[in-house]
Each structure stands twice: as C-alpha cells, then as structure tokens.
C-alpha cells in the first residue's frame, strides 16, 4: 500500500481524498473554503493554513505527517540550520566577551539606564533651580526699585 501512495503532498491529498470518496466540492464545503483552494493545495501551488492541515488530516483519516511529511522534513532542516546559525552567533558573542556579561548580569544594563535617567532628572532640577533663582532675583530687583 505504501508504494501506491504518491511521494509529494499535493498528490497525497488528492490520493487520500479520492480513496475516501470525496469530491473537490465536498471537501471545500467540509473545510469551509473554496474548491479553488483545494485545487491549489492538491496541485502544490499553495500550502493550506494550519487549521486546514488539521481538518484535512481528520477528514481524510490520515496523519498529517503522512500528508505533509516532505514539508515537515524541509521545515525541520531549515529550523536546524537557523538554530545552528544562532548557536554560532552566541559562540561568537561569548568569545568576544559580550554574551556572557550581558546574560549573567542584566542588572548592569538596567542600572546604566537608571543612572542616565537620574542624571537627566538631576540636570532638570538644577536648571529649574537656577531659573527659579534668576526669577527671584529679578522679582527682588523690581520690588526694590518700586520701594526705593
């Protein structure tokens, strides 16, 4: 039986659909999509959304791994390559001394932000005080000139 099953997922969807005795229109109605979408999936022109993958698997009484095994293998291969690249990046950062420092002492990073924020507040208060002092001096001068 396994020899009769097509290797690519589009043909597998069609194979199991026909094996279950469903027409394109019936599958479309049951999956709440258009017959055109089912045709695209069967021809491999478009991948079905995850909800449809689950529904197709249940409808055709076939594990999704059987229907989409090639895509799963390809995705697994791409994910492994991405993980390896991330691992290489981490290794490079570790070798440069930046990865471990940031990872083990995150409070240093946030402390730097807090220091900057407190410096800004202090500067703002200082400038407020000096402008207030200037305003008081001017007011005092006006008052003295009115009295004198």
Sine and cosine of phi, psi and omega as CSV:
sin_phi,cos_phi,sin_psi,cos_psi,sin_omega,cos_omega
0.00,0.00,-0.70,0.71,-0.02,-1.00
-0.85,0.53,-0.53,0.85,0.02,-1.00
-0.93,0.37,-0.43,0.90,-0.02,-1.00
-0.99,0.14,-0.33,0.94,-0.04,-1.00
-0.98,0.21,0.81,-0.59,0.03,-1.00
-0.86,0.50,0.45,-0.89,-0.06,-1.00
-0.98,0.18,-0.56,0.83,-0.07,-1.00
-1.00,0.03,0.51,-0.86,-0.07,-1.00
-0.89,0.45,-0.61,0.79,-0.01,-1.00
-0.85,0.53,-0.73,0.69,0.00,-1.00
-0.93,0.36,-0.48,0.88,0.04,-1.00
-0.93,0.37,-0.65,0.76,0.04,-1.00
-0.87,0.50,-0.75,0.66,0.00,-1.00
-0.89,0.46,-0.70,0.71,-0.01,-1.00
-0.83,0.56,-0.79,0.62,-0.04,-1.00
-0.95,0.30,-0.50,0.86,0.08,-1.00
-0.88,0.47,-0.75,0.66,0.01,-1.00
-0.92,0.40,-0.60,0.80,0.02,-1.00
-0.89,0.46,-0.57,0.82,0.03,-1.00
-0.99,0.12,-0.17,0.99,0.06,-1.00
0.99,0.11,0.38,0.92,0.01,-1.00
-1.00,-0.06,0.59,-0.80,0.14,-0.99
-1.00,0.03,0.21,-0.98,0.07,-1.00
-0.85,0.53,-0.71,0.70,-0.03,-1.00
-0.90,0.44,-0.64,0.77,0.01,-1.00
-0.90,0.44,-0.69,0.72,0.02,-1.00
-0.89,0.45,-0.67,0.74,0.01,-1.00
-0.87,0.49,-0.70,0.71,0.01,-1.00
-0.90,0.44,-0.71,0.70,-0.03,-1.00
-0.92,0.40,-0.51,0.86,-0.01,-1.00
-1.00,-0.08,0.01,1.00,0.00,-1.00
0.84,0.55,0.75,0.66,0.05,-1.00
-0.61,-0.80,-0.02,-1.00,0.00,-1.00
-1.00,0.05,0.40,-0.92,0.08,-1.00
-0.89,0.46,-0.54,0.84,0.03,-1.00
-0.87,0.49,-0.63,0.78,0.04,-1.00
-0.89,0.46,-0.71,0.71,0.01,-1.00
-0.88,0.48,-0.67,0.74,0.03,-1.00
-0.87,0.50,-0.71,0.70,0.01,-1.00
-0.87,0.49,-0.65,0.76,0.02,-1.00
-0.91,0.41,-0.68,0.73,-0.01,-1.00
-0.92,0.39,-0.52,0.85,0.01,-1.00
-1.00,0.06,-0.12,0.99,0.00,-1.00
0.97,0.23,0.27,0.96,0.01,-1.00
-0.99,0.16,-0.32,0.95,-0.02,-1.00
-0.48,-0.88,0.61,-0.79,0.09,-1.00
-1.00,0.01,0.66,-0.75,0.03,-1.00
-0.95,0.32,0.48,-0.88,0.08,-1.00
-0.91,0.40,0.30,-0.95,-0.10,-1.00
-0.84,0.54,-0.61,0.79,0.02,-1.00
-0.88,0.48,-0.64,0.77,0.01,-1.00
-0.94,0.33,-0.58,0.81,0.04,-1.00
-0.86,0.52,-0.72,0.70,0.00,-1.00
-0.90,0.43,-0.72,0.69,-0.02,-1.00
-0.90,0.44,-0.67,0.75,0.03,-1.00
-0.87,0.49,-0.71,0.71,0.00,-1.00
-0.86,0.50,-0.72,0.70,0.01,-1.00
-0.93,0.38,-0.70,0.72,-0.02,-1.00
-0.89,0.47,-0.69,0.72,-0.05,-1.00
-1.00,0.04,0.04,1.00,0.03,-1.00
0.79,0.62,0.72,0.69,-0.05,-1.00
-0.68,-0.73,0.75,-0.66,0.04,-1.00
-0.84,0.55,0.65,-0.76,-0.03,-1.00
-0.89,0.46,-0.42,0.91,0.07,-1.00
-0.89,0.45,-0.56,0.83,0.04,-1.00
-0.94,0.34,-0.64,0.76,-0.03,-1.00
-0.96,0.26,-0.62,0.78,-0.16,-0.99
-0.84,-0.54,0.44,0.90,-0.06,-1.00
-0.83,0.56,-0.62,0.78,-0.01,-1.00
-0.91,0.42,-0.68,0.74,0.02,-1.00
-0.92,0.40,-0.63,0.78,0.02,-1.00
-0.90,0.44,-0.69,0.72,0.02,-1.00
-0.89,0.45,-0.67,0.74,0.02,-1.00
-0.90,0.43,-0.70,0.72,0.02,-1.00
-0.89,0.45,-0.67,0.74,0.02,-1.00
-0.87,0.49,-0.66,0.75,0.01,-1.00
-0.90,0.43,-0.70,0.71,0.01,-1.00
-0.91,0.42,-0.64,0.76,0.02,-1.00
-0.91,0.41,-0.65,0.76,0.04,-1.00
-0.88,0.48,-0.66,0.75,0.03,-1.00
-0.90,0.43,-0.65,0.76,0.03,-1.00
-0.91,0.41,-0.65,0.76,0.03,-1.00
-0.90,0.44,-0.66,0.75,0.03,-1.00
-0.89,0.45,-0.66,0.75,0.02,-1.00
-0.90,0.43,-0.65,0.76,0.04,-1.00
-0.90,0.44,-0.67,0.75,0.02,-1.00
-0.88,0.47,-0.66,0.75,0.05,-1.00
-0.89,0.46,-0.65,0.76,0.01,-1.00
-0.89,0.45,-0.70,0.72,0.03,-1.00
-0.89,0.46,-0.67,0.74,0.01,-1.00
-0.88,0.47,-0.68,0.74,0.02,-1.00
-0.89,0.45,-0.68,0.73,0.02,-1.00
-0.91,0.41,-0.62,0.79,0.02,-1.00
-0.90,0.43,-0.69,0.72,0.00,-1.00
-0.89,0.45,-0.55,0.83,0.01,-1.00
-0.98,0.19,-0.17,0.99,0.04,-1.00
1.00,0.05,0.08,1.00,-0.04,-1.00
-1.00,-0.06,-0.51,0.86,-0.08,-1.00
-0.93,0.38,-0.79,0.62,-0.09,-1.00
-0.92,0.40,-0.66,0.75,-0.03,-1.00
-0.88,0.48,-0.75,0.67,-0.02,-1.00
-0.93,0.37,-0.57,0.82,-0.07,-1.00
-0.96,0.28,-0.65,0.76,-0.11,-0.99
-1.00,0.03,-0.31,0.95,-0.06,-1.00
-0.71,-0.70,0.90,0.43,-0.04,-1.00
-0.91,0.40,-0.35,0.94,-0.01,-1.00
-0.91,0.41,-0.46,0.89,0.04,-1.00
-0.88,0.47,-0.66,0.75,-0.02,-1.00
-0.91,0.41,-0.74,0.67,-0.03,-1.00
-0.93,0.36,-0.51,0.86,0.04,-1.00
-0.89,0.46,-0.63,0.77,0.05,-1.00
-0.87,0.49,-0.64,0.77,0.03,-1.00
-0.92,0.39,-0.68,0.74,0.01,-1.00
-0.90,0.44,-0.67,0.74,0.02,-1.00
-0.86,0.51,-0.70,0.72,0.00,-1.00
-0.89,0.46,-0.69,0.72,-0.01,-1.00
-0.91,0.42,-0.67,0.74,0.00,-1.00
-0.93,0.37,-0.58,0.82,0.08,-1.00
-0.87,0.48,-0.67,0.74,-0.01,-1.00
-0.91,0.42,-0.66,0.75,0.03,-1.00
-0.90,0.44,-0.69,0.73,0.00,-1.00
-0.88,0.48,-0.71,0.71,0.01,-1.00
-0.88,0.47,-0.65,0.76,0.00,-1.00
-0.90,0.43,-0.67,0.74,0.02,-1.00
-0.90,0.43,-0.66,0.75,0.00,-1.00
-0.89,0.46,-0.71,0.71,-0.01,-1.00
-0.93,0.37,-0.56,0.83,0.06,-1.00
-0.90,0.44,-0.68,0.73,0.00,-1.00
-0.89,0.46,-0.70,0.72,-0.04,-1.00
-0.92,0.40,-0.61,0.79,0.02,-1.00
-0.95,0.32,-0.57,0.82,0.06,-1.00
-0.91,0.42,-0.68,0.73,0.04,-1.00
-0.87,0.48,-0.68,0.73,0.04,-1.00
-0.88,0.47,-0.69,0.73,0.01,-1.00
-0.89,0.46,-0.67,0.74,0.02,-1.00
-0.90,0.44,-0.67,0.74,0.02,-1.00
-0.88,0.48,-0.66,0.75,0.01,-1.00
-0.92,0.39,-0.67,0.74,0.01,-1.00
-0.90,0.45,-0.66,0.75,0.03,-1.00
-0.89,0.46,-0.66,0.75,0.02,-1.00
-0.89,0.46,-0.67,0.74,0.02,-1.00
-0.91,0.42,-0.67,0.74,0.00,-1.00
-0.89,0.45,-0.69,0.72,0.01,-1.00
-0.90,0.45,-0.62,0.79,-0.02,-1.00
-0.94,0.34,-0.52,0.86,0.03,-1.00
-0.95,0.30,-0.61,0.79,-0.02,-1.00
-0.96,0.29,-0.70,0.71,-0.13,-0.99
-0.99,0.13,0.00,0.00,0.00,0.00
